[in-house]
Amino acid sequence: MAMSVGSGGGGEVKVMATINTTPLVDVMLVLLIIFLITIPVITKTVNVTLPKAVNIPTQTKPENITIAVDKDGRIYWNDKAVPDRDALLAYLKEAAVRKPQPEVHIRADKETPTRPSAASCTRFSAAASSRSAS
């Protein structure tokens, strides 16, 4: 085996100025793999059974009632505008005595203030309680 030691002329020896990064990259990859394997083992979590979400489309029957409130606070009874809140109460009282009881779906625009939606629910509760009182 032969080995080259220098230029033999007695001149200056040039020093290699670049760093060999291959061993550094190898060590970093090994550490990355070790951490990826050990972190899930170390992490402890509480076992929780999450509920299964079921998305069933709403079956709209003709006898169902839809009350909608738009962003301006106007109230609609089955897509027809209700002139005032007393008319809404009259509609609700009439629907409260029907046999079988219709389903009431209340929908509101996302920009609707809470007050008109809550007022619709309050009117519905008043109509339901007046039905049970009579």
Secondary structure by P-SEA (a helix, b strand, c coil): ccccccccccccccccccccaaaaaaaaaaaaaaaaacccccccccccbbbbbbbbcccccccbbbbbbcccccccccccccccaaaaaaaaaaaaacccbbbbbbbbcccccaaaaaaaaaaaaaaaaaaaac
